[in-house]
Amino acid sequence: MHRRWLTRALIALAVPALTVPAAASSATAAAYPDVPSVDAVAKIYDHLDGGTASESTSKVYGPGKNCKPGKAIKGAGARSASYSPDYTSGDPDVYVIDGEHPMVSVTAMRFPNAKAAITYLHGSDKSAKDCGGGGTGGGGGGGGSHCDSKMTKIKFALGDERWGYQFRSTCRSGGQTSSSVFNTLFVRKGQFVVYATAMSMDETAPSIPKSIDLTELALKSV
C-alpha cells in the first residue's frame, strides 16, 4: 500500500477541522467541544506530568470536489490540543520522543446532530481514498530516499463507530535512516467525533492500550 495514501487516509479526517482557526465569540463558543486537560492526560502518559496543553479551536470543513476542502459545516466546531512535557524541569529526557515518551494530541469535533457527523466521516473517508493515488512510493536514484511503511489495525470498542491504526515508517536517504511509529484512533459517538494520536520518532511503538485509554478520555471530555 502506497505511503502517501496511508498518510492521507490516516489524517484526512482530522485535517479539515484544523485548517482555519475560528474567532471565539459568545455566538460560536457553544459549538466547540472540550478536550482533556494535561493533568488528566498525564495520568495515562506520566512523562506529561507538570506539562502544558496547547489548545486551538476551528471550523470543520466537509469534503469538497477535486480533492479540495469543502465548505464549513454550519453549526460544527472543533477543539484540538497538543500536550507537551515540562521543558523547564531541567531533565534532558523531556526532549526524547519515543514509544515511552510519545507526542500526544487530541481533536474533538461537535456536529449539529449525529446525521451530520456520519455524513462528514463517511464523506471524508471516501475523499481520502479518491485523492490518495499517484506515485510509486520508492526512492529515486542516486541521493533519493526510500521509505518502507506498514499499517496494522487497532481493535477496540468505543462509541457508535470506531477505527484505529498503527502506522510504522522507516526512511533511508544518503546513508541516514529515520523511523517513526504512530497510533491513530477515531471514534464517533452521536454528534461527536474524537481523534487521538500518539507518535514516536524512532522504531519503538507507543502503547496501544494507552492510546485506547486516551481516546476514551477524549470521548468522556466532550
C-alpha positions in Angstrom: 0.0 0.0 0.0 1.4 3.4 -1.0 2.8 5.5 1.8 1.2 8.7 0.6 -2.2 7.1 0.5 -1.7 5.7 4.0 -0.7 9.1 5.4 -3.6 10.9 3.8 -6.1 8.3 4.8 -4.9 8.5 8.5 -5.0 12.3 8.8 -7.8 13.2 6.3 -10.5 13.1 9.0 -8.6 15.4 11.3 -7.0 17.9 9.0 -10.3 19.6 7.8 -11.0 20.6 11.3 -7.6 22.2 11.8 -7.4 24.3 8.7 -8.7 27.7 9.7 -8.9 29.0 13.3 -12.3 30.3 14.2 -12.9 33.5 16.0 -14.0 32.9 19.6 -17.3 34.6 20.3 -20.3 34.1 22.5 -22.3 33.1 19.4 -20.0 30.4 18.3 -18.3 29.2 21.5 -21.0 26.6 22.2 -20.2 24.7 19.1 -16.7 23.8 20.4 -16.4 20.6 22.5 -14.0 20.2 25.3 -10.7 18.2 25.3 -8.9 16.6 28.2 -6.7 18.7 30.5 -3.0 18.0 30.6 -3.4 16.8 34.2 -5.9 14.2 33.0 -3.7 13.1 30.1 -0.7 12.8 32.4 -2.5 10.1 34.3 -2.1 8.0 31.2 1.2 9.4 30.0 3.3 10.2 33.1 6.0 12.0 31.1 3.5 14.8 30.6 3.1 15.4 34.4 3.5 19.1 35.0 3.4 19.9 31.3 1.2 22.0 29.2 -1.7 21.7 26.7 -1.8 24.0 23.6 -5.4 24.4 22.5 -7.0 25.9 19.4 -10.5 26.0 18.0 -11.5 25.8 14.4 -14.3 25.4 12.0 -15.0 21.9 10.5 -14.8 21.7 6.7 -16.6 18.9 4.8 -15.1 17.1 1.9 -15.2 19.1 -1.3 -14.7 18.3 -5.0 -11.5 17.7 -6.9 -9.6 16.8 -3.7 -10.1 20.2 -2.2 -11.7 21.1 1.2 -15.4 21.8 1.1 -17.5 24.4 2.8 -17.5 24.9 6.6 -20.2 22.8 8.1 -22.9 25.0 9.7 -23.1 24.6 13.5 -20.0 22.4 13.7 -16.8 23.2 15.6 -13.6 21.6 16.7 -11.1 21.9 19.5 -7.6 20.5 19.4 -4.9 20.1 21.9 -1.3 19.0 21.8 0.3 18.0 25.0 3.9 18.8 26.0 6.1 17.8 28.9 7.6 20.3 31.3 10.5 21.7 29.4 11.6 23.8 32.3 12.3 20.8 34.5 16.0 20.5 33.6 15.5 16.8 32.8 17.1 16.1 29.4 14.7 13.2 28.9 11.8 15.6 28.3 13.2 16.1 24.8 13.1 12.3 24.0 10.2 11.3 21.7 10.0 7.6 21.7 7.4 4.9 22.5 7.6 5.6 26.2 7.5 9.3 25.7 5.3 9.9 22.6 4.0 13.1 21.2 0.3 13.2 22.1 -2.6 15.1 20.7 -6.4 15.1 20.6 -9.0 16.7 18.4 -12.7 16.7 19.3 -15.5 17.8 16.9 -19.1 18.6 17.6 -21.7 18.5 14.9 -25.3 19.8 14.9 -26.6 16.2 15.1 -25.5 12.6 14.6 -26.5 12.6 10.9 -24.1 15.5 10.2 -21.3 13.7 12.0 -21.9 10.5 10.0 -22.0 12.4 6.7 -18.8 14.1 7.5 -17.0 10.9 8.5 -18.1 8.8 5.5 -17.6 11.6 3.0 -14.1 12.4 4.3 -13.1 8.8 4.2 -14.3 8.5 0.6 -12.5 11.7 -0.4 -9.2 10.4 1.2 -9.4 7.2 -0.9 -10.3 9.0 -4.1 -7.4 11.5 -3.7 -4.8 9.2 -2.3 -3.3 7.8 -5.5 -0.3 8.7 -7.6 3.4 7.9 -7.5 5.3 4.7 -6.8 6.5 5.4 -3.2 10.0 4.3 -3.9 13.1 6.5 -3.7 14.7 7.8 -6.8 18.2 7.0 -8.0 21.4 8.5 -6.5 20.7 10.6 -3.4 16.9 9.9 -3.4 15.1 8.4 -0.4 13.2 5.2 0.1 10.6 4.6 2.7 9.1 1.3 3.9 5.8 1.5 5.7 3.4 -0.8 7.4 -0.1 -0.3 8.7 -1.9 -2.6 11.1 -5.4 -2.2 12.5 -6.0 -1.5 16.2 -9.2 -3.2 17.5 -11.1 -1.6 20.3 -14.7 -0.9 21.4 -15.8 2.6 22.0 -18.7 4.8 20.7 -21.0 4.1 17.8 -18.3 3.9 15.1 -14.6 3.5 15.6 -11.4 2.5 13.8 -7.7 2.7 14.7 -4.4 2.1 13.0 -0.7 1.8 14.0 1.5 3.2 11.2 5.2 2.4 11.0 7.6 4.1 8.6 11.3 3.7 8.1 13.1 6.0 5.6 16.6 5.8 4.2 18.3 8.7 2.5 22.0 9.4 1.9 23.1 6.7 4.3 20.8 8.1 7.1 17.8 6.1 8.5 14.9 7.6 10.3 11.9 5.8 11.8 8.5 6.8 13.2 5.5 5.0 14.7 2.2 6.5 15.4 -1.1 5.2 16.7 -4.2 7.0 15.5 -7.8 6.3 16.7 -11.1 7.8 15.6 -14.4 7.4 17.4 -17.9 8.8 16.7 -20.5 8.9 19.5 -23.7 10.5 18.5 -22.9 14.0 17.3 -19.3 14.0 18.5 -16.2 12.7 16.8 -12.8 12.4 18.6 -9.4 11.8 17.1 -6.4 10.8 19.3 -2.8 10.2 18.3 0.4 9.2 19.9 3.6 9.3 17.9 7.2 8.3 18.4 10.2 9.4 16.4 12.1 6.1 16.5 11.3 2.5 15.9 9.7 1.9 19.3 5.9 2.0 19.3 3.6 3.9 21.6 1.5 1.7 23.8 -1.8 0.7 22.1 -3.7 0.3 25.4 -2.7 3.8 26.4 -3.8 5.1 23.0 -7.2 3.5 23.6 -7.3 5.0 27.1 -6.6 8.4 25.7 -9.3 8.1 23.1 -11.8 7.0 25.8 -10.7 10.0 27.9 -11.3 12.3 25.0 -14.7 10.9 24.4 -15.7 11.4 28.0 -14.4 15.0 27.9 -16.5 16.4 25.1 
